Amino acid sequence: MAGRRRSDRALRAKCPSPGRPGVARRDDRRCFWALIAAGRSSWDAAIGVGVSEAVGSRWFREAGGMPPSALGRSSKPPSGRRLSFAEREEIALWRAQGHGVREVARRLGRAPSTISRELRRNAATRSGGLGYRATTAQWHAERAARRPKPAKLVTRPALRAYVQDRLAGAVTAPGGAAVPGPAVPWTGRRHGPRQHRRWASAWSPQQISRRLRLDFPGDQAMRISHEAIYQSLYVQGRGALRRELTACLRTGRALRVPRARTRGRGKSHVAPEVKISERPAEADDRAVPGHWEGDLILGLGSSAVGTLVERTTRFTMLLHLPRMPGHGDGLRPKNGPALAGHGAEAVRDAIARTITTLPQALRRSLTWDQGAEMTEHPRLRMDTGLRVYFCDPHSPWQRGTNENTNGLLRQYFPKGTDLAAHSADDLAAVAAALNARPRKTLGWRTPAEALGAALRSAQTSVATTS
């Protein structure tokens, strides 16, 4: 007996350690996934629960981007039948202070047999003794509570072959020959913009799930839900489908993205205080002139013309956006300047140069879509005093006057033509022609006449005030 190792003298057989005991508790993980569901990044969620960013990233990656069923918001809270991590910490503290099993049980309000069983089953044996540590005990308890169930795609080879063929099968020509498509190596990450993607049959998991019922109407073994396919692709440890097959999905995502995170995405330059809902009410009823709508008309070769339309008078001003030197000369450097002429700085300067020809009373606000060309709107407001507001995504009717005017301008600037061929004088002539047309909504006055009346009214108001 004396010659045996201390680990052999423990009250249970030794077992190889599958890893370091996890110090992050179930409550921490539940809180982590609640923050993820609220739209936080894995790094922010990890900091929010008090663990390192690397641990949060590992939790997110191992779960495939979605919370495990036991930690989701819809899961039931612990019943209290089993010891919690907080109770195990109390047990470890009291045992270190020399209290007996019955005293610990009395303080916790548990049966003595529960404490005795806990100390025997979940003790730390790495040192050869039966020392009790809360983190190690929690780790042993979680391992013992697991009830792994083999996935359908693991136990049913025919079903796995069907799913894999519909998801990642080869694209074939009408004659039956396989067409390999571009050679795209798997990098473990989502494909970048403007990059080749893997060619495959690329059925969605829902299409595969629904088609099984038609192809195998009487075989219940050939059934699987689309969520099970997604989990087999994304969740580490499922082991049925290779992770690189996510490249065959329509999105090509290497990890799933919580819905709240996608809803939280938007243009970084569109803050809540500059959305169209914050625009003054006087701009909606068109009673006060000076509220403008703007947009870009695009043409061949990334050419563009900017348009500004006043909501009350329908007066139109066009922005000359010539191409910058170096456009079309080889490959454009990544994150380099917008050489097509309608980058953020070029649009800001063109608007400032044009709108400052009007008095302050006629440049109250500008409504634009959420295009990246308006990322310099704070500087534009400082330079001109023009408040900028942004429409909601995919809501062109919120700039109806501008959209209607763009349709009229297509008579002069048809789609598919090079708009950079027109000089600033050409644009001024087109704007003058449009502003000289009588409009029914203005009582058959022209926009130029309506703006002239607004200018005279503004000058009279200034003279009266002074």
KACOR-V499460 format. One record per run of one state. SS is the DSSP state (H for helix, E for strand, - for the rest). FROM is the first residue (numbers start at 1). LEN is the number of residues. If there is no record, write none. Layout:
ss: {SS	SS}
from: {FROM	FROM}
len: {LEN	LEN}
//
This chain:
ss: {-	H	-	H	-	H	-	H	-	H	-	H	-	E	-	E	-	H	-	H	-	H	-	E	-	E	-	H	-	H	-	H	-	H	-	H	E	H	-	H	-	E	-	H	-	E	-	E	-	H	-	H	-	E	-	H	-	H	-	E	-	H	-	H	-	H	-	E	H	-	E	H	-}
from: {1	26	38	42	50	53	63	85	97	101	109	112	122	124	125	131	132	134	146	152	156	157	169	171	173	178	180	205	216	226	235	243	249	259	265	272	275	276	279	281	285	291	299	300	303	304	311	316	321	344	356	360	363	365	369	372	375	377	385	387	391	396	410	419	422	424	436	438	440	443	445	447	466}
len: {25	12	4	8	3	10	22	12	4	8	3	10	2	1	6	1	2	12	6	4	1	12	2	2	5	2	25	11	10	9	8	6	10	6	7	3	1	3	2	4	6	8	1	3	1	7	5	5	23	12	4	3	2	4	3	3	2	8	2	4	5	14	9	3	2	12	2	2	3	2	2	19	1}
//
